[in-house]
């Protein structure tokens, strides 16, 4: 079920930058402590309600580390709601209620002592529409590190370059870092947003239809980038493009009417699904 809220990006950014934290664990050391690598993202009997609407129904899923997991299904099936559970984006939606567990490592991220700012440093988000800040390319990437206490220019320069390189954008923008981010093409803006996410060194990257607003060439570049990112990050992508899911992911989850119908290796989901509903969806008979 699609969330009844149309402006999550501004709310998310506001909540993310509400105060600096020095190590990503401020205010929740005991609950958020954990190794910076090897995290495991999973849900246990996860339910989400928007008022009376039961949008997500008892989803249990273990997402493999340092790999790409795709979430597919028709519009309103619950896949984006599920994605947003892992950085508490659903918190900004009125009358939302979450039951069950969403875990980062062994930590239930819905625990009462969890610092949401610290969580969103560890679990980054890339949205459907590129959303660069109204500032320079350099300042977009440096924004997160500055908020988290990094001020030394040489260190910021290093972070900006490394992040832009990892987002496959450095060679295109290295001579115009002080130019407005709005001067970039749509595909470049999306890679800039990925660089901005990488700059705060997350463990998990959530991507909510990151290519839906892009042209085919830009889509190819983002997909190629995903293949590189999975070497260092756990990547979860929501997509309506089943060909894209088949190209980039190792595991695929199929959602329907708030339920996780099937979760298995991508090849198996597309070639020999266990559930008839999955077979009908991936063969194009509905959705």
DRENTI-988650 format. One record per residue: residue in three letters; x, y, z of N, C-alpha, C, CB in turn. Coordinates in steps of 0.02 Angstrom, whole numbers, padded with zeros to 5 digits, always signed. Each point is the difference from the previous one (the first is absolute). Glycine has a CB too. Layout:
AlaXYZXYZXYZXYZ...
***
This chain:
Unk+00042-00059+00000-00042+00059+00000+00044+00062+00000-00092-00062+00061Unk+00077+00108-00106+00039+00061-00003-00015+00044+00059+00001-00006-00124Unk+00052+00035+00153-00009+00042+00058-00038+00064-00018+00105-00046+00050Unk-00152+00068-00008-00038+00060-00015+00039+00063+00018-00106-00064+00019Unk+00162+00073-00051+00044+00056+00016+00041+00015-00061+00005-00030+00123Unk-00003+00093-00143+00029+00016-00064+00066+00038+00003-00114+00001-00043Unk+00137+00018+00103+00061+00040+00004+00049-00030+00050-00066+00101-00029Unk+00088-00164+00018+00044-00031+00048+00071+00027-00002-00069-00101-00009Unk+00092+00126-00048+00070+00019-00007+00018+00058+00047-00002-00039-00119Unk-00038+00091+00119+00014+00057+00043-00002-00020+00073-00048+00077-00086Unk-00001-00117+00105-00005-00023+00069+00060-00042+00019-00125+00002-00008Unk+00145-00045-00037+00058-00043+00013+00063+00041+00010-00053-00091-00068Unk+00064+00138+00023+00061+00041+00005-00001+00042+00064+00008+00003-00125Unk-00067+00023+00142-00005+00039+00062+00016-00042+00061-00086+00072-00055Unk+00060-00133+00056+00012-00044+00057+00072-00022+00003-00118-00038-00005Unk+00149+00030-00054+00069-00025-00002+00049+00052+00025-00031-00072-00096Unk+00018+00136+00084+00049+00051+00018-00019+00040+00062+00029+00007-00120Unk-00075-00034+00160-00024+00040+00056+00054+00015+00051-00111-00051-00017Unk+00163+00011+00023+00054+00015+00045+00061-00041-00020-00080+00028+00093Unk+00140-00005-00077+00060-00039-00016+00009-00057+00048+00052+00101-00047Unk-00020-00153+00024+00020-00055+00043+00073-00014-00015-00117-00049+00005Unk+00155+00034+00046+00072-00004-00011+00024-00066-00027+00010+00080+00090Unk-00046-00134-00078+00024-00064-00022-00053-00044-00031+00084+00008+00088Unk-00142+00020-00101-00055-00039-00029-00038-00040+00051+00065-00005-00103Unk-00048+00010+00168-00033-00039+00051-00026+00044+00057+00072-00097-00030Unk-00070+00162+00021-00016+00046+00054-00069-00013+00028+00073+00085-00054Unk-00075-00092+00120-00064-00008+00034-00026-00070-00001-00023+00114-00028Unk+00058-00161-00004-00026-00068-00004+00057-00050-00004-00103+00042-00057Unk+00157-00028+00093+00059-00041-00005-00014-00074+00011+00066+00097+00038Unk-00105-00111+00012-00011-00070+00018-00040-00036-00053+00004+00031+00120Unk-00053+00003-00149-00043-00034-00047+00027+00000-00071-00095+00031+00072Unk+00131+00021-00092+00021+00004-00069+00072-00024-00010-00078+00095-00014Unk+00112-00115+00068+00069-00022-00007+00003-00062-00044+00029+00047+00112Unk+00023-00051-00152+00008-00058-00043+00057+00013-00048-00121-00028+00010Unk+00146-00024-00041+00056+00009-00046-00022+00039-00061+00051-00106+00040Unk-00006+00146-00070-00018+00041-00057-00010-00041-00064+00062+00093+00052Unk-00038-00154-00052-00010-00043-00058-00032-00065+00022+00100+00051-00059Unk-00126-00089+00011-00030-00064+00015-00068+00004+00031+00113-00041+00014Unk-00147+00099-00019-00066+00006+00030-00049-00044-00039+00025+00118+00038Unk-00076-00139-00004-00051-00041-00031-00067+00034+00010+00066-00106+00018Unk-00101+00120-00072-00064+00033+00002-00054-00053-00006+00048+00107-00050Unk-00096-00106+00096-00053-00049-00005-00063+00025+00036+00086-00092-00006Unk-00141+00061-00010-00063+00015+00034-00029-00064+00028-00021+00098-00077Unk-00016-00090+00130-00034-00057+00032-00072+00018+00014+00108-00039+00052Unk-00154+00007-00089-00072+00011+00010-00017+00074+00001-00007-00108+00064Unk+00030+00144-00115-00006+00073-00002-00068+00020-00029+00125+00011-00012Unk-00160+00031+00050-00065+00027-00021+00005+00076+00001-00063-00101+00044Unk+00031+00134-00093-00006+00072+00000-00072+00019-00014+00120+00013-00039Unk-00146+00033+00080-00068+00026-00008+00003+00074-00012-00047-00091+00073Unk+00008+00115-00123-00012+00071-00009-00071+00013+00022+00084+00010-00097Unk-00092+00011+00160-00067+00005+00027-00032-00069-00001-00012+00120-00039Unk-00047-00127+00008-00032-00066-00002+00026-00045-00056-00100+00055+00047Unk+00143-00028-00090+00023-00039-00058+00060-00044+00020-00039+00092-00078Unk+00031-00156+00067+00053-00049+00015+00044-00006-00062-00074-00064+00084Unk+00128+00104-00086+00039+00007-00061+00052-00054-00009-00019+00121+00009Unk+00045-00148+00046+00052-00051-00003-00019-00054+00049+00090+00083-00033Unk-00091-00146+00011-00032-00053+00038+00049-00057+00017-00108+00029-00055Unk+00139-00023+00112+00039-00055+00027+00059-00021-00043-00102-00037+00053Unk+00142+00085-00075+00055-00016-00046+00062-00021+00040-00045+00082-00084Unk+00071-00140+00067+00063-00025+00027+00048-00010-00058-00058-00057+00099Unk+00116+00091-00095+00049-00004-00054+00070+00013+00027-00087+00039-00083Unk+00135-00078+00062+00070+00012+00017+00037+00020-00064-00004-00085+00096Unk+00031+00146-00097+00031+00029-00059+00075-00013+00003-00089+00089-00008Unk+00117-00121-00043+00071-00018+00003+00046+00062-00001-00028-00106-00058Unk+00084+00098+00093+00049+00053+00004+00037+00010-00066+00013-00024+00122Unk+00007+00087-00134+00043+00016-00057-00023-00034-00064+00095+00014+00079Unk-00157-00001-00094-00031-00027-00060-00058+00046-00017+00035-00120+00026Unk-00069+00106-00081-00058+00040-00021-00063-00043+00005+00072+00070-00077Unk-00120-00045+00114-00065-00031+00006-00052+00045-00032+00033-00060+00107Unk-00074+00032-00152-00052+00039-00034-00068-00017+00031+00068+00002-00107Unk-00110+00049+00113-00068-00008+00023-00046+00020-00058+00031+00023+00122Unk-00073-00070-00144-00044+00012-00057-00072-00010+00021+00091-00035-00080Unk-00136+00057+00037-00071-00008+00012-00038+00059-00029+00023-00067+00103Unk-00089+00060-00112-00040+00055-00029-00002+00060+00048-00069-00084-00064Unk+00047+00140+00038-00006+00060+00041-00046-00013+00059+00019+00072-00101Unk+00001-00046+00160-00041-00008+00059+00006-00066+00035-00075+00078-00052Unk+00126-00118+00034+00006-00068+00027+00036-00002+00067-00001-00043-00117Unk+00035+00097+00137+00034+00001+00064+00076+00000-00004-00097-00056+00043Unk+00124+00053-00104+00074-00006-00005+00036+00063+00024-00017-00078-00096Unk-00009+00137+00079+00032+00062+00023-00011+00010+00075-00016+00050-00114Unk-00042-00070+00138-00012+00003+00072+00050-00044+00037-00122+00021-00020Unk+00134-00080-00006+00050-00044+00031+00069+00031-00002-00068-00099-00034Unk+00087+00127-00022+00066+00031-00006+00009+00055+00053+00000-00025-00124Unk-00051+00066+00132+00005+00057+00046+00003-00021+00073-00061+00068-00083Unk+00044-00130+00097+00004-00023+00069+00072-00001+00026-00102-00069-00020Unk+00150+00063-00025+00069-00011+00021+00039+00064+00014-00003-00105-00065Unk-00027+00163+00050+00030+00062+00026-00054+00044+00031+00090-00005-00087Unk-00145-00027+00104-00055+00032+00037-00029+00061-00037+00052-00040+00106Unk-00052+00036-00171-00032+00052-00040-00075+00002+00013+00088-00014-00087Unk-00117-00043+00107-00072-00002+00013-00018+00043+00060-00004-00114-00049Unk+00053+00132+00090-00014+00041+00059-00031+00067-00018+00095-00055+00058Unk-00080+00081-00118-00024+00066-00019-00072-00001-00025+00117+00032-00027Unk-00147-00091+00022-00067-00006-00026-00050+00000+00058+00042-00065-00100Unk-00094+00108+00098-00048+00002+00054-00036-00066+00010-00015+00121-00023Unk+00001-00137+00086-00040-00059+00019+00031-00066-00021-00099+00071-00010Unk+00166-00073+00003+00032-00063-00017+00012-00041+00064+00055+00053-00101Unk-00062-00118+00095+00015-00045+00056+00039-00059-00027-00105+00036+00062Unk+00160-00053-00029+00043-00054-00022+00001-00054+00055+00071+00079-00070Unk-00081-00141+00050+00003-00057+00045+00049-00050-00028-00119+00019+00040Unk+00147-00062+00003+00051-00046-00022+00068+00032+00005-00082-00056-00077Unk+00132+00025+00046+00068+00025+00008+00034+00012-00068+00008-00062+00108Unk+00028+00118-00112+00045+00015-00056+00069+00006+00031-00090+00059-00071Unk+00137-00100+00048+00065-00005+00034+00058+00021-00044-00048-00091+00068Unk+00094+00127-00038+00065+00015-00029+00051-00033+00046-00038+00111-00052Unk+00070-00163+00026+00039-00043+00045-00049-00034+00047+00102+00075-00008Unk-00090-00070+00073-00045-00029+00049-00042+00054+00033+00080-00093+00019Unk-00079+00153-00046-00035+00057+00030-00068+00009-00032+00109+00055+00025Unk-00162-00052+00016-00066+00017-00024-00003+00075-00009-00054-00101+00058Unk+00051+00124-00120+00005+00072-00012-00063+00038+00021+00077-00026-00094Unk-00129-00009+00114-00060+00033+00026+00002+00005+00077-00064-00042-00098Unk+00121+00024+00127+00007+00004+00072-00007+00072+00025+00074-00100-00003Unk-00097+00109+00065-00014+00068+00026+00062+00044+00008-00097-00049+00058Unk+00157+00019-00053+00060+00039+00011+00041+00011-00064+00002-00044+00115Unk-00030+00023-00171+00037+00008-00062+00001+00073-00021-00032-00116-00035Unk+00091+00140+00018+00010+00067-00027-00011-00004-00075+00082+00033+00094Unk-00135-00002-00118-00017-00005-00071+00052+00034-00044-00121-00003+00031Unk+00151+00057-00006+00053+00033-00039+00059-00048-00009-00036+00113+00044Unk+00055-00147+00010+00055-00049-00005-00018-00057-00047+00035+00030+00117Unk-00098-00052-00113-00023-00054-00044+00006+00020-00073-00077-00039+00089Unk+00057+00100-00106-00001+00021-00069+00070+00016-00026-00114+00045+00018Unk+00161-00040+00027+00070+00004-00022+00023-00069-00023+00022+00096+00079Unk-00046-00149-00045+00021-00068-00016-00041-00029-00058+00034-00014+00120Unk-00095+00038-00128-00045-00025-00053-00019+00058-00044-00045-00093+00075Unk+00079+00099-00133-00012+00056-00045-00058-00012-00046+00120+00026+00006Unk-00145+00028-00037-00059-00005-00043+00010+00040-00063-00073-00016+00100Unk+00056-00014-00157+00000+00034-00064-00072-00002-00026+00122-00031-00025Unk-00149+00089+00008-00070+00005-00017-00013-00008-00075-00015+00074+00099Unk-00049-00078-00115-00021-00010-00070+00021+00059-00043-00096-00069+00039Unk+00083+00129-00016+00020+00061-00037+00065+00026+00029-00121+00028-00025Unk+00170-00011-00017+00061+00031+00026-00018+00062+00042+00066-00043-00100Unk-00036+00050+00158-00017+00055+00044+00063+00035+00027-00107-00059+00030Unk+00149+00086-00075+00058+00037+00026-00021+00061+00039+00068-00041-00098Unk-00026+00062+00145-00013+00060+00038+00015+00061-00044+00027-00059+00109Unk-00059+00116-00095+00013+00061-00040+00066+00032+00020-00123+00019-00010Unk+00176-00053-00008+00068+00023+00016+00048-00031-00050-00028+00013+00124Unk+00092-00003-00115+00048-00025-00048+00006-00076+00003+00063+00107+00009Unk-00032-00135-00062+00014-00072-00001+00041-00019+00061-00005+00000-00127Unk+00058+00039+00140+00044-00014+00057-00039+00000+00065+00096+00051-00062Unk-00136+00000+00073-00036+00007+00063-00053-00053+00009+00022+00122-00004Unk-00051-00146-00051-00048-00056+00006+00033-00061+00031-00061+00044-00100Unk+00121-00060+00077+00033-00060+00025+00028+00011+00070+00029-00032-00118Unk-00004+00093+00130+00030+00015+00065-00052+00013+00055+00097+00048-00061Unk-00159-00042+00042-00052+00020+00048-00005-00049+00059-00062+00054-00094Unk+00055-00118+00079-00007-00049+00053+00060-00003+00046-00071-00065-00076Unk+00132+00058+00049+00059+00000+00043+00005+00062+00044+00058-00067-00086Unk-00076+00125+00060+00001+00061+00041-00050-00005+00057+00034+00067-00100Unk-00094-00091+00086-00050-00007+00051+00024-00047+00056-00090+00021-00086Unk+00129-00071+00066+00025-00049+00048+00068+00020+00029-00063-00087-00062Unk+00081+00150+00054+00056+00027+00038+00066+00008-00035-00056-00050+00091Unk+00060+00032-00155+00063+00007-00037+00005+00071-00027+00001-00124-00030Unk+00052+00158+00047+00008+00070-00020+00065+00013-00040-00066+00032+00101Unk+00116-00075-00091+00065+00012-00031-00006-00004-00076+00058-00047+00101Unk-00036+00099-00136-00008+00005-00072+00032-00058-00037-00004+00123+00011Unk+00065-00142+00010+00035-00054-00035-00038-00065+00005+00109+00056+00022Unk-00139-00068+00036-00040-00061+00010-00064+00002-00042+00047-00012+00116Unk-00079+00070-00118-00060+00007-00041+00016-00009-00074-00049+00077+00086Unk+00105-00049-00108+00020-00009-00069+00008-00073-00018+00058+00111+00004Unk-00027-00148+00042+00011-00071-00011-00066-00038-00004+00109+00009+00060Unk-00155+00006-00014-00065-00033+00001-00039+00015-00064-00002+00006+00126Unk+00003+00056-00147-00037+00019-00061+00027-00036-00060-00024+00112+00049Unk+00090-00114-00057+00029-00033-00058-00014-00076+00001+00089+00088-00004Unk-00077-00119+00061-00011-00073+00005-00073-00017-00013+00095-00009+00083Unk-00141+00048-00055-00071-00014-00008-00022+00009-00073-00020+00036+00118Unk+00044+00016-00150-00017+00012-00070+00031-00053-00045-00007+00122+00022Unk+00067-00145-00005+00030-00054-00039-00041-00064+00008+00115+00051+00015Unk-00135-00066+00045-00039-00061+00012-00068+00003-00035+00058-00015+00109Unk-00083+00075-00118-00064+00009-00035+00010+00010-00075-00047+00049+00104Unk+00108-00061-00128+00016+00005-00072-00017+00069-00029-00020-00123-00009Unk+00034+00176+00048-00017+00067-00022+00060+00047+00001-00114-00019+00043Unk+00168+00000-00012+00057+00045+00010+00027+00028-00065+00028-00064+00102Unk-00016+00022-00151+00030+00023-00062-00044+00051-00036+00059-00109-00010Unk-00123+00106+00021-00046+00045-00034-00007+00067+00035-00061-00099-00041Unk+00077+00102+00105-00013+00062+00038+00061+00029+00035-00115-00043+00016Unk+00173+00010-00021+00058+00021+00040+00022+00072-00014+00035-00119+00001Unk-00051+00145-00059+00020+00069-00016-00056+00051+00011+00078-00048-00083Unk-00135+00025+00111-00055+00046+00013-00035-00015+00066-00016+00011-00124Unk+00056-00027+00174-00028-00018+00065-00037+00057+00032+00093-00081+00014Unk-00076+00143-00031-00034+00058+00030-00061+00022-00040+00110+00036+00045Unk-00125-00072-00098-00060+00014-00039-00061-00028+00037+00065-00002-00108Unk-00124+00030+00092-00061-00023+00031-00015-00072-00020-00044+00117+00000Unk+00020-00156+00047-00020-00069-00014-00056-00002-00051+00035-00034+00115Unk-00074+00087-00119-00056+00002-00047+00023+00007-00072-00070+00050+00090Unk+00135-00037-00101+00026+00004-00068+00011-00069-00030+00054+00109+00029Unk-00056-00160+00012+00012-00069-00023-00062-00029-00033+00084-00015+00092Unk-00073-00035-00134-00056-00037-00030-00035-00042+00053+00059-00003-00112Unk-00116-00024+00095-00037-00041+00048+00040-00060+00024-00105+00037-00055Unk+00138-00070+00008+00040-00058+00019+00059+00018+00043-00035-00054-00105Unk+00066+00111+00089+00056+00024+00041-00024+00020+00070+00059+00040-00104Unk-00118-00008+00107-00027+00018+00065-00013-00061+00043-00052+00101-00052Unk+00028-00155+00022-00013-00060+00039+00065-00030+00025-00104-00022-00067Unk+00156+00022+00025+00065-00024+00024+00029+00046+00054+00020-00052-00113Unk-00035+00116+00108+00021+00046+00053-00035-00017+00066+00020+00090-00086Unk-00083-00107+00082-00037-00020+00060+00029-00064+00029-00104+00055-00045Unk+00125-00100+00002+00033-00061+00024+00066+00018+00034-00055-00068-00092Unk+00094+00113+00062+00062+00023+00030-00013+00032+00068+00050+00017-00114Unk-00102+00022+00119-00018+00032+00063-00016-00053+00053-00045+00100-00062Unk+00012-00153+00042-00014-00055+00046+00064-00035+00022-00112-00015-00054Unk+00157+00002+00006+00062-00035+00016+00046+00041+00045-00009-00058-00110Unk+00002+00124+00109+00046+00043+00036-00003-00010+00076-00011+00082-00092Unk-00044-00107+00118-00005-00011+00072+00013-00073+00019-00083+00095+00006Unk+00108-00134-00054+00022-00068+00011-00056-00045+00029+00115+00044+00017Unk-00168-00052-00054-00053-00045+00024+00020-00073-00007-00086+00086-00032Unk+00048-00129+00063+00010-00072-00008-00050-00029-00050+00042-00006+00118Unk-00100+00039-00121-00055-00024-00042-00024+00059-00043-00035-00087+00086Unk+00020+00073-00150-00026+00051-00044-00068-00024-00026+00117+00038-00034Unk-00169+00001+00050-00068-00014-00024-00013+00043-00061-00039-00029+00116Unk+00014-00002-00170-00014+00037-00062-00073-00011-00019+00121-00011-00038Unk-00159+00065+00039-00072-00005-00016-00011+00022-00073-00031+00022+00121Unk+00031-00069-00166-00008+00012-00072+00048+00055-00025-00120-00034+00010Unk+00184+00024+00000+00049+00054-00015+00008+00016-00074+00058-00035+00101Unk-00084-00008-00145+00010+00012-00072-00065+00017-00036+00096-00078+00004Unk-00151+00082+00032-00065+00008-00034-00007+00066-00037-00049-00073+00087Unk+00086+00125-00064-00004+00065-00033+00057+00013-00048-00059+00041+00101Unk+00099-00093-00116+00061+00010-00040-00007-00029-00069+00066-00002+00104Unk-00026+00027-00150+00003-00027-00068+00039-00065+00000-00007+00116-00048Unk+00002-00156-00006+00033-00066-00001+00075+00002+00012-00088-00034-00077Unk+00123+00084+00050+00072+00003+00010+00017+00013+00073+00013+00042-00118Unk-00050+00004+00150+00012+00014+00071-00018-00060+00043-00023+00121-00021Unk-00030-00156+00002-00020-00060+00036+00056-00052-00003-00121+00022-00027Unk+00150-00030-00031+00056-00048-00007+00057+00018+00047-00033-00021-00120Unk+00049+00085+00124+00056+00021+00042-00015-00012+00074+00031+00086-00086Unk-00093-00073+00106-00019-00013+00070+00003-00075+00015-00074+00103+00000Unk+00050-00144-00046+00002-00072+00010+00072-00025+00005-00109-00012-00062Unk+00152+00039+00019+00070-00019+00002+00031+00020+00067+00007+00013-00125Unk-00027+00046+00150+00024+00023+00064-00023-00045+00057-00001+00117-00044Unk-00061-00140+00041-00025-00046+00051+00044-00062+00005-00117+00042-00021Unk+00137-00067-00037+00043-00060+00000+00066+00012+00036-00052-00033-00107Unk+00077+00095+00104+00061+00015+00036-00014+00011+00074+00047+00052-00103Unk-00103-00021+00119-00015+00015+00070-00011-00062+00042-00051+00106-00038Unk+00025-00159+00007-00015-00060+00039+00063-00033+00028-00101-00016-00070Unk+00159+00034+00044+00062-00027+00028+00013+00026+00070+00046-00009-00116Unk-00075+00067+00132+00013+00031+00065-00063+00012+00041+00098+00053-00051Unk-00156-00055+00020-00062+00019+00034-00054-00052-00012+00030+00120-00011Unk-00077-00123+00058-00062-00037-00010-00049+00046-00035+00020-00073+00103Unk-00042+00054-00163-00043+00042-00041-00069-00032-00006+00100+00045-00064Unk-00152-00006+00077-00069-00024-00009-00034+00049-00047-00005-00054+00116Unk-00024+00029-00170-00030+00043-00051-00072-00019-00011+00112+00014-00055Unk-00156+00035+00055-00069-00008-00021-00003+00019-00074-00046+00025+00116Unk+00015-00068-00156-00005+00015-00072-00063-00029-00029+00124+00002-00008Unk-00154+00035-00039-00056-00026-00040+00026-00033-00064-00075+00089+00046Unk+00140-00082-00059+00030-00025-00061+00027-00070+00014+00030+00117-00039Unk-00066-00168+00018+00021-00068+00014+00064-00019-00036-00119-00030+00018Unk+00130+00059-00077+00063-00013-00034+00059+00027+00040-00060+00005-00111Unk+00049+00053+00142+00052+00028+00043+00013-00044+00060-00033+00115-00037Unk-00019-00139+00069+00009-00045+00057+00040-00062-00021-00108+00041+00050Unk+00092-00068-00108+00035-00059-00024+00073+00014-00016-00108-00042-00046Unk+00122+00103+00022+00068+00017-00018+00045+00012+00060-00045+00050-00104Unk+00020-00016+00155+00045+00025+00051+00000-00039+00065-00017+00109-00050Unk-00036-00147+00065-00007-00028+00067+00018-00074+00003-00088+00084+00022Unk+00107-00106+00038+00012-00071+00013-00061-00032+00032+00122+00023+00013Unk-00159+00016+00027-00061-00024+00033-00057+00047-00018+00067-00051+00095Unk-00127+00023-00099-00059+00040-00017-00057-00019+00046+00037+00009-00120Unk-00072+00042+00145-00061-00011+00038-00059+00027-00038+00064+00005+00108Unk-00117-00046-00113-00061+00021-00035-00054+00015+00051+00031-00070-00101Unk-00056+00132+00100-00052+00021+00046-00067+00006-00037+00085+00062+00069Unk-00138-00077-00033-00068+00006-00028-00048+00014+00057+00028-00078-00096Unk-00064+00134+00092-00050+00019+00049+00026-00003+00071-00087-00043-00078Unk+00148+00068+00086+00029+00005+00067+00034-00062+00025-00086+00080+00022Unk+00085-00133-00060+00031-00063+00020+00063-00014-00041-00113-00044+00035Unk+00161+00013-00004+00058-00027-00036-00019-00069-00026+00083+00067+00071Unk-00096-00071-00136-00023-00062-00030+00058-00049-00008-00091+00062-00059Unk+00148-00035+00037+00057-00044-00015+00065+00039+00007-00071-00070-00078Unk+00121+00038+00107+00066+00029+00005+00052-00054-00012-00041+00088+00082Unk+00079-00080-00136+00046-00053-00019+00053+00030-00047-00091-00089+00012Unk+00136+00046-00034+00050+00021-00050-00036+00028-00061+00083-00087+00041Unk-00057+00142-00068-00033+00034-00055-00012-00046-00059+00055+00105+00036Unk-00006-00146-00053-00009-00046-00056-00060-00046+00011+00124+00005-00022Unk-00131-00029+00083-00056-00046+00015-00067+00037-00002+00077-00070+00071Unk-00079+00131-00043-00063+00037+00000-00024+00013-00071+00033+00054+00108Unk+00013-00040-00154-00021+00017-00068-00007-00061-00045+00056+00109+00015Unk-00021-00162-00001-00001-00058-00045-00043-00058+00026+00112+00034-00038Unk-00114-00043+00103-00040-00056+00027-00028+00019+00069+00070-00083-00064Unk-00114+00133+00066-00027+00022+00064-00041-00055+00034-00002+00117-00043Unk+00002-00114+00109-00036-00051+00039-00074+00015+00006+00104-00021+00063Unk-00123+00084-00069-00069+00021+00009-00031+00020-00067+00026+00038+00118Unk-00086-00059-00129-00034+00015-00063-00010+00075-00011-00058-00110+00008Unk+00048+00146+00047-00009+00073-00006+00064+00033-00024-00085-00003+00092Unk+00142-00022-00069+00063+00027-00024+00008-00012-00075+00052-00019+00113Unk-00068-00042-00134+00007-00018-00070-00044+00045-00044+00025-00119+00033Unk-00085+00133-00010-00046+00043-00039+00027+00071-00004-00096-00070+00036Unk+00126+00094+00019+00026+00068-00001+00061+00007-00045-00044+00016+00116Unk+00093-00060-00107+00062+00008-00038-00011-00016-00074+00065-00030+00102Unk-00119-00005-00119-00014-00014-00070-00044+00054-00031+00009-00122+00023Unk-00028+00172+00018-00037+00057-00027-00074-00008-00003+00099+00024-00063Unk-00126-00075+00098-00073-00011-00004-00040+00047+00045+00025-00118-00027Unk+00009+00153+00073-00033+00053+00037+00055+00046+00027-00100-00073+00030Unk+00079+00132-00005+00047+00046+00030+00024+00053-00047+00034-00089+00073
***
